[in-house]
Amino acid sequence: MQIFLPLKNDPEQIIKVVRDWFKPTNQNIPRHKVIWLAYTEFEFDYEDILTSEGYDPKDIHALTFSDIIENMNVWIRDFKIK
């Protein structure tokens, strides 16, 4: 997608663009700052998640994509409970 080329070094702006793209079809989607703050908190917690599962956080490629998504889903569920 051409729209993301100027944003490639700005993950917060990418989150905003994607969030704004979904907004017309999902009125319950939170503001991009809420999503960005959750994302940065996940990034901070992810090293602990990997370590607790016996992985070296530097070797993220040892996990399959579905393992990473599963970790994200568990983290999101727990994040919503906070």
N, C-alpha and C positions, 0 to 999 in steps of 0.2 A: 504494500500500500504506500503510495507516494506521501500521504499525509504524515506518516511517522518518520520519514527521513530527517527532517529538521529537528525532530524530538529525540533522536536516538541516544543522546547523552543526558536526557532529562526524564528519569522515570516518573517523577511526580506529574509532569505535564502529560506523559503518555497515559497515566491513570486517569487524569482529568478528561482527556480526549475520548478515551474508551467509555468512561462513565457517562459523559455527555451524549455519546452516540447511543447508549442504551436508554437514557432517560425518557425519550418519547414513548418507549414501549413498557417501561417499568417505573411508575410514579413513586414507588417505595424505595428506590435506590438512594443511599445516603449521599451526601455531598462528597466531592472528591477529597477534601481534607480529611474526612473521617476514614475513607478508604486508605488514603496515604498513611495516616497515623497507624492504622491497623497493620498495614503492610510493613512499615518500619519496625513495629513491635514484633511481628512474626520473624522478620530477618534477625532481630536480636535474640529471640527465643530458639530459633532453628538450630543453632549450634548445640544448645543444651539438649534438644530433642534428639539430634544425631548421636551425641555422646551417650545419652541414656539408652540408646538402642545398640551401642557397641561400635558405632562407626566413627571414623576419624572425620571431623567436620571439613577438613581440607580435601577429602576424597568424596565429594558429593556425587560423583559419577558412578560410585559403587551401587547407588540406589537406582531402581527403575523409575520411569516417569510415574507409573501407577503408585509406587511406594511414596513418592514425593507428594502426589495428590492426596493420598490417604493421610499422610502427616498433616497436610494443610487442612483437610476436612476436620480432623480431630482438633487441631488448634483453633479453627474457626468456631467449632461448637463450644469449646471451653472459653474462648474469648467472649462469645455472646452471653455466657452465663455470668461473667464478671460484673 
